[in-house]
């Protein structure tokens, strides 16, 4: 039996949980991802492998947390949803995962985060410059992976991915710019999050459908599914950045508040015109570091001002809209079920 047939058979004969699907995605994509990373110069390969959890800081084999592999799973399931083979979409899944990790390497430097996936971030181990260069290497490699497929849609796929990267970079730039402003509006904050997170998830689903030979309308529908899911995911991620348990998030408690991030629930709270918003604004404008007590108070004020409830409601509504977009492509039943499972997993507040 061919690899393609085996992959499709596995997706139609076994009942899988969301975590099973993510494990399947990692198993299918990791060999190709490792092959791609092996093509990097040794200096970049070492940093990338450490960041991905494959080896320790000295290059010895390790079993660190490499992330959920959400985006590759979306690529593979999107291909199956439109009647294609997940195996045929593996290069697209690798490319998307490379871009995602490029963004994480750079984000950690820009945010000054010392912890990622329960271990020291790459820049704290190898230095700022090397970590940035490793991120540059990963995003370059992503386009090389797509180009090397020779697939009829390869050129269009590279254009899709480049657009997503530009949107991601624009969103990250806006996010950084918000840190020095006290007048951030909720509309521009949503646009920032849509670019920073929604663009790549939308691209992941569009690439999967495209590699499966779907028509333009279905590709667009799957992109809409992914981008709405991405924005819902960002709402949840922002909630976890304030109230998430470090054992779950891999980051210190109140990490986003320590960095004065203008995240979605924070901006919703700051613009609520409530007494809690005024007090929160005073804390956010402080130049010195906030104490643990003040950070806890800031989290309480965001809740009192309605930011927490608003983000939770937005995530729920976006998830509903995403599933509606997916239904419009009349997806294969098994892929639809599993995309729904993944969507609900990543929009829970306890993962």
N, C-alpha and C positions, 0 to 999 in steps of 0.2 A: 504493500500500500504506500502511496506517495506521502511525503511530509504534509502536503496540503490536505490530502484526504484524512490523514490521521488527526490533524489539528481540528478539522471540521467535525470529525466523528466524536472527538473528545468533548466538543462543545454541544453535542446534541444527544449524547447517551447518558451523561452523568448529571445529577442535580448538584450544583455547586453554590456555595455561599459567596458573598462578596469577597471575603478574604481568600477563598479558594481561587476565585477568578484572578485576583491580584497576584497570587502565587503562580498561577498558570502563566500569566503575562510575563512575570519575571523569568520563569523557566524558559519561555519561548524566546525572549528578547535578549537575555543576558549573554549567551554565547556570541551573538552578533555584536553586541555592545562591547564585549571584551576584545573581540577581533578589531573593532574600530579603534578602541583605546590603544591597542598594541601598535597601531600605525603612527602614534604620536612620537615626537622626539622624547628621549628618555627623561629629560628634565620635566616635561609637561605630563608624561605618562605617570610618573611617580606621584605627583600631586593629585591628578585626576583619580588614580586608583585609591589613594587615601581618602579623598572626599567621598568616593562611592562606597567606602567601607570594605574594600577588597583586601587591603593590607594596612599595616600600621605605619607609623611615621618613618620607620627605618626600611620599609619595603618588604617586611615579612608578611606572609599570608595572615589575614585576619577575617573576622566575620562580623564586621560592624554593620550598623543599620544603614542600608542604602536607600531608604525611603520607601514609600508605598508602591511606586511604579504605577501611579494613577494614570498618567498621560499615555504611556505605552498601552495600557489596558484599553483606554478609550479608542486609540488608533485601531487596535485589533478587533474590538467589538463593533466599531463603526463599519469596518470592512465586512464583517459577517452580517451586520444588520441590513445591508443593502444587497445581500446575496453573494458576497465574495468570500475569499479565503483569508483567514487571519495570517497564515504563513506568507502570503504574497505581500502583506502590509508590514512585515517585520522591519525592513529598512526605514520606512516612514516612522515607525515606532522608535527606532534607535535615534533617528535624527531629532525627533521631538524631545526625547529624554536628554540628549546632549545639550540642546538649547536650554532646557529647564535647569540643568546643572550649571551651565554657564551663568545663568541669572543668579543662582544661589551663591556661587563663588563670589560674584561681584556684590550681591546684596550684603553678604556677611562683612565684607570690607567697608562698604558705605555705611552700614548701620553700626559697625563696631561690635558685632556680636561675637562672643568668645565661644559659644556652644552651638553645635548643629548636630542633630540626630544623636544626642547623648555623648558626644565626644568633642574635643577641641576643634574649632573651625580651621580650615586650611591656612588662612592667613596668619593665625597665631602660631602655627607650627613652622611654616616655610617662609613667612614674611609677606607683606602687602603686595609688593611688585610681582613676585612669582605667582601668587594666587590670582592676581588679575590676568597675568599672561596665560595661566592655565585655563581660565574662563574664556579668553580670546581663542585659545586653541580648540576648545570644545565647540564653540559656535561655528568656527571655520570647518571643523571636521563634519559637522552636521550636514552642511551643504555638499561636501565631498561624498558623503554616504548616499545622498539622494542622486547626485550626478552619476555615481558609479552603477546605479541599478540598470541604466539603459531602458527603463520603463517608458512607455509612450507618454505618460503624464509627468515624467521627471522634471522637465523644464517648468511646467505649470506648478508643480509641487514646490520647487525652489522659490518661485515667486510668492506662493502662499506663505511659505515659511519666512521669507524675508520681510513680508508685510507684517506678520505676527511679531517678529523680532523688533521691528521699528516701533510697533504699537507698545510692546513690552517696555522698550527703552524709554519711550515717551512717558508711559505711565510711571516708571520708576523715577524719571526726572521730576515729574510733577509731585510725586510723593516726597522727594527730598526737598523740593521747593516749599512745600507746605510747612516744613519744620520751622521756617523763619517767618511765617505769616500768622497773623491772628484773625484773619478775615476769610478763612476758607469756607466756601459754600458747599452745601450738601450735593448739589448737582455736579460741581467740578470734582468732588471727592469720588462720586460714583463713576464719573468718566475716567478718573485716574485708575480706579480698581478694575474697571472694564479692560483697560489697556494692559495693566500690570499682570492681571491673572486671566481675565476672560479671553483675551486674544489668543493665547497659546492653547488653552483647552479647546477653543473653537477651531483653531487650526488643526489640532490633533484629530478631531472628529472629521473635519473636512478632508484631511489627507487620507485617513482610513477609507472613507467612502470613495475618494478619487482613485486610489490604488486598486479598489475593487471594481472600477469601471462604471460607477454610478453617473447618472446624468447631472447636469448643472443644478437642477432644482433640488435633487436629493442631497447633493454636496452642500448646497446652501442651507438646507434644513438641518443637516447634521452639524454644520458650523454653528447655527443658531442654538442648537441643543447644547453644544459644548461651551459656547460663550456665556449663555445664561447660567449653566451649571458652574462655570468659573467664577462668575460674580457672586453666586450663592456661596460657593466655597470660600471666597474672600471674606464675606460677611462672617462666616463661621470661624475662619482663621483669625480674624480680628478679635472676635469674642474670646477665642482661646489665648490670644496674645495678652489679654487682660486677666481672664479668670481661669485659664487652663492650668492643669496640674503639670509641674515640671517633669514628672515621671512620664507624662503622656506627650508633652510638646517637645521635650528635649531642650527647653530654654528656661532661664530663670523666671520665677514668678514676677508678674508685672513688667515683663521685659519691654513691651511696647510703651508703657507709661514712663518707664525710666528714660527711654529715648525720645519722649515727647512726640510720639508718632500721632499724626492726624489721621487716625484710622476711621473707618466708617462709623462705628458706634460713638467714637470720641467726637467727631464732627457733628453728628446728630445731636449729641448732648450739648455741645458748645453753642449750637445755633437754636436751642430750644427756648431761649428767652425766659428761663426760669432762674430762681435763686441759686439752684444747684449749678446751673451753667455759669453764673457769675463767679461762684467760688472756685469752680473747676478752672475757669479762665485765669484766675489769679495764680493757681498752682502751675498751670501750663506755661505761664509767662515768666516764671521764676528762672533765673540764670543758673542758680546753684542746684546741685543734685538733691532730689527729694528723699526724705527718710522713708523707711519702711512704713511708718505710721502714716505719712503723707501720701505714699503710693496707695495704701489701702483706702485712704479717704478719697483719693481721686477715683478709684474704681467704684466706690460707693456712690459718689456724685454722678458718675456716668449712668449708673443704674437709676438713681433718683430722677435724673433729667430725662429719662426715657430712651437713652441711646441703646441700652442692652435689648429692651423689648422691640425697638424698631428694627435693629439688625436681625434679630431672630425672625420677625415677621417678614422682612424682606427676603431672607434666605428661603423661607417656606414658599413664598409666592414665586420666586425665581425658579425654584425646583419644579413647581407645578407647571410653569411656562415651558421649561426645558423639556419635560416629559411630553407636553403637548406637541412641541416641535418634532420630537422623535417619532411620535405616533403618525405624523403626516407623511412619513416616508414608507409607511406600511412595512415596518421592519420584520425580519424573520423572528418568530416567537421567542426562540431561545436567546438570541442576542438582545432583544428588547427587554426580556426579563433581567438579564445580567447587567445591561446598562442601567436599568432602574435600580438594581441592587447597589451598584457602584455609586450612583448618584445619591442615593439615600445614605450610604455609608459616609461619604465625604461631607455631607451636610448635617451630620449629627454633631452635637456639642460635646461628645465624650470620647472622640477618637484620638 
